[in-house]
């Protein structure tokens, strides 16, 4: 049931100021867009409130800013005819009502002043074309020329005007339609779906930054597979993330099949969502198997193989992030490491879990260990209930072992007790490869459990290894 009572929100201080300033300036104004939509749905609204003025939104913003105690100075964007006022944790965005016309080569429209009706016509979806009046003669009235409230009630994504024109004018709206369908668990109207398919090629004029912004929002929904399946079936995913669509399909040779790694990937992403809101861990889940398409081979002896797909996939992560203009910083490296190590805990969980294997996993994974285990648990997609339970039980053993080994051996953030300086001083060495050989020998001995992670045991091993490779101790 929709919440059509606006009386409570209009009593809030910010709306009382907006109503008073609308009356004082005689600039006709309305609350529009996502705030209205979310209020009707009973969803928690974000901190942004959009105001459309039939007249100068910038002039209204300046008056409102003066009446809101402690509000920051107005930010004016003259080229867009918009202004922004920040007050406490609320962001008010003001724009004059406008008409738009588009050219085929760009999603940036030619803009002219218009009426409220013109402004509602240019909105992407009926559920975003709703407006609440802030004017004296009809304060609080809902203006809904396209029956957006009915579409909210029925869970429908629909464009106010012809969807082919709407999506061709601004192809980003295709991604927004799919994102809203994912966030709200709505259906996209059939005419709109057909128009998305017809205009899929138009996505090429959208910047990668805007595309990634929508992908991130889809990934942060409770069931991202819904959005990614819509992207795939409507021809958008192969243009944006071909690394994923290349995983699609099942091939059979000599009666041997491999699973469809595309649908498996989407299942893994859905599985991980209840356990993390970390966007980059969700990206790790989305990309963890992308190396399987280029490494897929069939062998007469063992059937289908994907050798080194983790290594290949981790290299692909960099190229994908670079192409989409995503951050090439620690976030990218984090996703790379998740992809590179995505099979390690699984291999350990399938064998007898040795302390040495756990020590090496803790050492190699470092700060991403918990997230890596979470990813691997999400990677269990078998439909066999006994096998499913066994795999999860195995991971419980792995998690328990990690705690035990870490408490005893202090491997996380591991630093060998013997430094290069100690080796150089004892053997009277300048920097050379022998120092690295000794340090690696000590590290391996500790990880394999041959010696404890303690200074004395490591020092004795240094002496032994130095003697073995012909180093002479410092006589001083």
Legacy VTK file of the C-alpha trace (Angstrom):
# vtk DataFile Version 3.0
C-alpha trace
ASCII
DATASET POLYDATA
POINTS 476 float
0.000 0.000 0.000
1.416 3.380 -1.001
2.028 6.064 1.603
0.235 9.055 0.049
0.162 11.158 3.200
2.690 13.979 2.839
1.562 15.950 5.914
4.282 14.623 8.210
7.217 15.330 5.896
5.875 18.788 5.030
5.993 19.638 8.738
9.750 19.056 8.790
11.816 22.239 9.173
13.411 22.006 5.723
10.018 21.766 3.990
8.542 24.568 6.079
11.391 26.806 4.849
10.900 25.647 1.246
7.168 26.378 1.410
7.738 29.800 2.981
10.405 30.748 0.401
8.201 29.575 -2.478
5.451 31.865 -1.211
7.836 34.782 -0.571
9.518 34.655 -4.002
6.341 33.690 -5.871
8.503 31.125 -7.735
6.297 28.107 -8.387
8.133 25.028 -7.060
7.753 21.286 -6.494
9.563 18.369 -4.850
10.224 15.782 -7.572
11.961 12.500 -8.301
13.434 9.929 -5.973
12.398 11.572 -2.698
8.726 11.459 -3.709
9.033 7.914 -5.076
10.695 6.567 -1.936
8.206 8.296 0.366
5.300 6.740 -1.514
6.938 3.316 -1.239
7.661 3.791 2.460
11.387 3.406 1.787
14.002 5.382 3.666
14.865 8.359 1.486
18.425 9.435 0.838
19.739 12.856 1.902
19.058 14.407 -1.547
15.877 16.392 -2.250
15.271 17.664 -5.801
13.288 20.880 -6.290
11.929 21.966 -9.684
11.010 25.627 -10.060
8.931 27.155 -12.824
11.290 30.091 -12.951
14.790 30.504 -11.569
15.812 27.599 -9.356
19.035 29.468 -8.619
17.149 32.499 -7.244
14.995 30.246 -5.042
18.088 28.411 -3.783
19.691 31.699 -2.643
16.628 32.662 -0.627
16.318 29.209 0.917
20.001 29.186 1.891
19.576 32.445 3.815
16.589 31.032 5.745
18.234 27.743 6.759
20.437 28.424 9.817
23.972 27.156 9.282
23.440 26.216 5.631
26.570 26.265 3.496
26.935 28.858 0.722
24.947 28.128 -2.433
26.829 26.239 -5.126
25.705 27.489 -8.522
26.196 25.585 -11.788
25.245 28.231 -14.340
25.830 26.086 -17.419
23.208 23.622 -16.136
20.930 26.231 -14.572
21.106 24.418 -11.233
22.065 25.219 -7.656
22.799 23.167 -4.560
22.319 23.960 -0.874
23.720 21.736 1.868
22.122 21.964 5.302
23.073 19.541 8.052
23.015 16.136 6.306
20.510 17.221 3.633
21.392 18.213 0.072
18.825 20.364 -1.733
19.201 20.517 -5.515
17.322 23.256 -7.373
16.662 23.386 -11.099
14.385 25.412 -13.315
11.696 23.474 -15.158
12.895 22.749 -18.662
12.327 21.161 -22.033
15.009 19.042 -23.662
15.920 18.021 -27.213
18.680 15.602 -28.156
21.075 15.000 -31.045
21.973 11.468 -32.113
25.649 11.759 -31.177
25.263 12.860 -27.553
23.179 12.312 -24.439
23.666 15.993 -23.512
20.433 17.756 -24.490
19.682 21.235 -25.749
17.781 22.829 -22.872
15.133 25.564 -22.856
12.907 26.842 -20.067
9.596 25.043 -19.700
6.577 24.269 -17.558
6.226 21.630 -14.839
4.526 19.450 -17.466
7.531 19.844 -19.788
9.828 18.873 -16.941
7.776 15.786 -16.072
7.740 14.775 -19.750
11.555 14.683 -19.817
11.804 12.362 -16.782
13.140 8.859 -17.357
10.326 6.840 -15.725
6.768 7.433 -14.606
7.763 6.570 -11.025
10.306 9.419 -11.136
7.927 11.956 -12.703
5.880 12.402 -9.518
5.821 15.862 -7.933
4.607 17.333 -4.629
3.470 20.952 -4.724
5.133 23.484 -2.395
2.798 26.245 -3.567
0.298 28.120 -1.409
-2.824 27.187 -3.387
-2.220 23.394 -3.375
0.533 22.619 -0.846
1.169 18.878 -0.525
-0.843 17.902 -3.622
0.609 14.989 -5.639
0.884 15.784 -9.368
1.030 12.508 -11.270
0.318 12.990 -15.010
1.572 9.518 -16.036
-0.022 7.395 -13.286
3.360 6.810 -11.704
1.737 6.039 -8.354
-0.173 3.196 -10.018
3.069 1.893 -11.541
4.682 2.023 -8.085
1.761 0.043 -6.685
2.054 -2.555 -9.465
5.860 -2.677 -9.469
6.305 -1.495 -13.067
9.173 0.418 -14.711
7.743 2.429 -17.597
8.798 5.568 -19.488
6.442 8.591 -19.593
6.780 8.915 -23.383
7.719 6.532 -26.228
10.454 4.273 -24.747
12.366 4.057 -28.036
12.761 7.837 -28.087
13.467 7.994 -24.350
16.278 5.411 -24.530
17.705 6.637 -27.817
17.855 10.221 -26.505
19.705 9.161 -23.341
20.904 5.521 -23.423
21.996 5.713 -19.783
18.285 5.380 -19.015
18.471 1.746 -20.182
20.925 0.982 -17.386
18.855 3.003 -14.940
15.738 1.004 -15.867
17.559 -2.224 -15.111
19.073 -0.785 -11.929
15.674 0.344 -10.612
14.163 -3.045 -11.506
16.934 -4.629 -9.417
16.758 -2.230 -6.477
12.961 -2.197 -6.206
12.301 -5.745 -7.429
10.070 -4.287 -10.167
9.305 -5.539 -13.669
10.234 -3.557 -16.768
7.226 -3.011 -19.024
7.416 -5.118 -22.218
7.524 -2.097 -24.572
10.432 -0.727 -22.571
12.259 -4.068 -22.670
11.883 -4.242 -26.435
13.110 -0.655 -26.759
16.196 -1.482 -24.665
17.040 -4.356 -27.010
16.517 -2.144 -30.043
18.747 0.625 -28.637
21.491 -1.501 -27.030
24.068 -0.221 -29.543
23.429 3.327 -28.319
25.163 2.516 -25.022
28.436 3.281 -26.838
27.872 7.027 -26.412
27.751 6.742 -22.608
30.965 7.324 -20.681
32.473 4.371 -18.873
32.331 6.282 -15.590
28.523 6.592 -15.781
28.177 2.942 -16.808
30.277 1.779 -13.854
28.229 3.949 -11.495
25.109 1.997 -12.524
26.915 -1.360 -12.385
28.033 -0.579 -8.843
24.461 0.189 -7.809
23.273 -3.102 -9.320
26.067 -4.976 -7.528
25.001 -3.409 -4.225
21.423 -4.704 -4.485
20.355 -7.752 -2.473
20.125 -9.920 -5.626
22.494 -8.585 -8.324
21.825 -11.531 -10.648
18.455 -9.974 -11.459
20.134 -6.898 -12.939
22.934 -8.773 -14.694
20.489 -11.208 -16.312
18.486 -8.227 -17.620
21.693 -6.677 -18.949
22.602 -9.951 -20.667
19.239 -10.800 -22.201
18.858 -7.270 -23.593
22.273 -7.197 -25.287
23.966 -4.678 -22.976
26.260 -6.941 -20.952
28.252 -8.193 -23.953
29.037 -4.574 -24.814
29.988 -3.620 -21.240
31.490 -6.794 -19.716
32.235 -9.277 -22.529
34.484 -11.166 -20.072
31.282 -12.320 -18.352
29.199 -13.190 -21.400
32.079 -15.267 -22.784
31.564 -17.602 -19.811
28.060 -18.401 -21.024
27.187 -21.793 -22.435
27.757 -25.498 -21.866
29.932 -27.476 -24.256
29.885 -31.258 -24.622
32.651 -33.458 -26.016
32.557 -37.250 -25.800
29.655 -37.050 -23.398
31.522 -34.798 -20.958
30.023 -31.461 -19.986
31.245 -28.480 -18.001
28.926 -26.218 -16.015
27.716 -22.891 -17.365
30.192 -20.581 -15.681
28.116 -17.459 -16.416
25.096 -18.595 -14.410
27.397 -20.074 -11.764
29.075 -16.660 -11.402
25.764 -14.880 -10.889
24.811 -17.450 -8.260
28.100 -16.836 -6.436
27.443 -13.083 -6.429
23.952 -13.603 -4.989
25.347 -16.021 -2.397
27.897 -13.512 -1.130
25.466 -10.601 -0.741
23.900 -11.597 2.629
27.428 -11.743 4.084
28.966 -8.480 2.858
28.165 -4.953 1.693
31.751 -4.543 0.476
31.375 -3.416 -3.163
34.861 -4.599 -4.113
34.365 -8.045 -2.590
31.195 -8.294 -4.703
33.294 -7.296 -7.745
35.688 -10.100 -6.763
32.775 -12.551 -6.777
31.601 -11.251 -10.168
35.041 -11.623 -11.764
36.436 -14.659 -9.905
35.986 -17.033 -12.874
36.597 -14.721 -15.860
39.839 -16.575 -16.616
37.909 -19.761 -17.385
36.835 -18.728 -20.887
40.389 -18.211 -22.278
41.829 -21.259 -20.432
39.112 -23.807 -21.251
40.509 -26.997 -22.832
39.348 -30.558 -23.347
41.701 -33.460 -22.656
41.020 -37.097 -23.550
42.431 -38.147 -20.173
40.833 -35.731 -17.726
38.019 -34.026 -19.650
37.449 -30.270 -19.314
40.177 -28.221 -17.647
40.682 -24.551 -16.786
44.349 -24.649 -15.780
45.739 -21.381 -14.380
42.387 -19.621 -14.802
42.983 -17.767 -11.513
46.296 -16.328 -12.751
44.866 -15.428 -16.171
41.747 -13.959 -14.551
43.787 -11.744 -12.222
45.587 -10.274 -15.252
42.247 -9.697 -16.954
41.022 -7.711 -13.927
43.608 -4.990 -14.599
42.658 -4.716 -18.290
38.941 -4.644 -17.439
39.363 -1.944 -14.785
41.519 0.120 -17.144
39.036 -0.170 -20.021
36.096 0.879 -17.842
38.129 3.671 -16.199
37.687 2.085 -12.795
40.240 2.832 -10.045
43.659 1.302 -10.738
44.652 1.612 -7.091
44.443 -0.659 -4.042
40.811 -1.505 -4.872
41.847 -3.025 -8.196
44.764 -4.874 -6.554
42.384 -6.222 -3.890
40.055 -7.630 -6.569
43.062 -9.059 -8.439
44.276 -10.885 -5.327
40.814 -12.288 -4.636
40.628 -13.643 -8.192
44.208 -14.970 -8.085
43.643 -16.810 -4.799
40.007 -17.785 -5.350
40.711 -21.528 -5.474
43.277 -21.793 -2.673
40.914 -22.239 0.310
38.740 -24.596 -1.759
41.707 -26.874 -2.466
42.657 -26.873 1.218
39.085 -27.643 2.312
38.940 -30.715 0.075
42.051 -32.317 1.622
43.123 -33.148 5.141
43.694 -29.671 6.546
47.349 -29.463 7.582
48.831 -26.743 9.736
51.436 -26.059 7.047
48.741 -25.446 4.403
46.873 -23.120 6.765
50.050 -21.213 7.651
50.813 -20.681 3.974
47.239 -19.558 3.253
47.347 -17.046 6.128
50.724 -15.750 4.959
49.802 -15.463 1.274
46.319 -13.990 1.803
47.307 -11.529 4.524
44.669 -8.842 5.005
42.204 -10.331 2.486
41.965 -13.719 4.255
38.490 -13.283 5.774
37.077 -11.904 2.522
38.711 -14.723 0.555
37.081 -17.374 2.733
33.735 -15.579 2.418
34.110 -15.639 -1.389
34.988 -19.343 -1.405
31.988 -20.230 0.754
29.771 -18.309 -1.692
31.391 -20.340 -4.494
29.639 -23.499 -3.227
26.727 -23.793 -5.670
26.191 -27.559 -5.827
22.537 -28.615 -5.780
23.409 -31.895 -4.019
22.357 -31.216 -0.381
24.820 -33.709 1.140
27.730 -32.343 -0.867
26.653 -28.774 -0.100
26.657 -29.495 3.642
29.976 -31.337 3.477
31.699 -28.420 1.721
30.367 -25.928 4.266
31.388 -28.199 7.144
34.875 -28.405 5.621
35.117 -24.611 5.594
34.109 -24.522 9.258
37.143 -26.740 9.908
39.337 -24.411 7.835
38.092 -21.353 9.756
38.727 -23.088 13.105
42.221 -24.126 12.006
43.023 -20.574 10.899
42.211 -19.267 14.394
44.275 -22.012 16.081
47.320 -21.630 13.824
47.229 -17.844 13.921
47.060 -17.762 17.709
49.967 -20.179 17.991
52.249 -19.152 15.123
51.419 -15.464 14.561
51.674 -15.825 10.781
49.415 -12.944 9.757
51.519 -9.881 8.891
54.403 -12.314 9.245
57.915 -10.871 9.421
60.760 -13.429 9.705
62.662 -12.989 12.996
65.950 -12.734 11.065
66.303 -9.566 9.001
68.627 -8.898 6.088
70.658 -6.600 8.348
71.311 -9.428 10.828
72.454 -11.729 8.011
74.715 -9.034 6.527
76.290 -8.271 9.899
76.892 -11.910 10.859
78.466 -12.890 7.530
80.039 -9.490 6.767
78.072 -9.143 3.515
77.071 -6.306 1.250
73.629 -6.590 -0.427
73.655 -9.838 -2.486
71.459 -12.756 -3.560
72.688 -14.972 -0.682
70.781 -12.791 1.800
67.539 -13.450 -0.073
68.300 -17.201 -0.202
68.719 -17.373 3.585
65.632 -15.270 4.303
63.494 -17.400 1.958
64.878 -20.603 3.556
63.925 -19.389 7.049
60.468 -18.235 5.891
59.728 -21.604 4.258
60.902 -23.499 7.354
58.557 -21.491 9.583
55.592 -21.867 7.217
56.181 -25.616 6.902
56.365 -25.937 10.683
59.983 -27.148 10.714
60.898 -24.451 13.250
58.794 -22.137 15.451
58.410 -18.476 14.519
61.043 -17.457 17.097
64.379 -15.659 16.942
66.659 -18.351 18.379
65.411 -21.158 16.114
65.580 -18.859 13.055
69.118 -17.674 14.011
70.380 -21.261 14.236
68.843 -22.026 10.842
70.578 -18.942 9.418
73.929 -20.306 10.607
73.174 -23.713 9.111
72.088 -22.349 5.722
74.979 -19.860 5.582
77.478 -22.638 6.162
75.768 -24.788 3.509
76.156 -22.102 0.793
79.758 -21.376 1.810
79.447 -18.150 3.782
82.001 -17.371 6.493
80.893 -15.722 9.773
82.265 -12.316 10.690
85.314 -12.853 12.930
84.888 -9.529 14.754
LINES 1 477
476 0 1 2 3 4 5 6 7 8 9 10 11 12 13 14 15 16 17 18 19 20 21 22 23 24 25 26 27 28 29 30 31 32 33 34 35 36 37 38 39 40 41 42 43 44 45 46 47 48 49 50 51 52 53 54 55 56 57 58 59 60 61 62 63 64 65 66 67 68 69 70 71 72 73 74 75 76 77 78 79 80 81 82 83 84 85 86 87 88 89 90 91 92 93 94 95 96 97 98 99 100 101 102 103 104 105 106 107 108 109 110 111 112 113 114 115 116 117 118 119 120 121 122 123 124 125 126 127 128 129 130 131 132 133 134 135 136 137 138 139 140 141 142 143 144 145 146 147 148 149 150 151 152 153 154 155 156 157 158 159 160 161 162 163 164 165 166 167 168 169 170 171 172 173 174 175 176 177 178 179 180 181 182 183 184 185 186 187 188 189 190 191 192 193 194 195 196 197 198 199 200 201 202 203 204 205 206 207 208 209 210 211 212 213 214 215 216 217 218 219 220 221 222 223 224 225 226 227 228 229 230 231 232 233 234 235 236 237 238 239 240 241 242 243 244 245 246 247 248 249 250 251 252 253 254 255 256 257 258 259 260 261 262 263 264 265 266 267 268 269 270 271 272 273 274 275 276 277 278 279 280 281 282 283 284 285 286 287 288 289 290 291 292 293 294 295 296 297 298 299 300 301 302 303 304 305 306 307 308 309 310 311 312 313 314 315 316 317 318 319 320 321 322 323 324 325 326 327 328 329 330 331 332 333 334 335 336 337 338 339 340 341 342 343 344 345 346 347 348 349 350 351 352 353 354 355 356 357 358 359 360 361 362 363 364 365 366 367 368 369 370 371 372 373 374 375 376 377 378 379 380 381 382 383 384 385 386 387 388 389 390 391 392 393 394 395 396 397 398 399 400 401 402 403 404 405 406 407 408 409 410 411 412 413 414 415 416 417 418 419 420 421 422 423 424 425 426 427 428 429 430 431 432 433 434 435 436 437 438 439 440 441 442 443 444 445 446 447 448 449 450 451 452 453 454 455 456 457 458 459 460 461 462 463 464 465 466 467 468 469 470 471 472 473 474 475
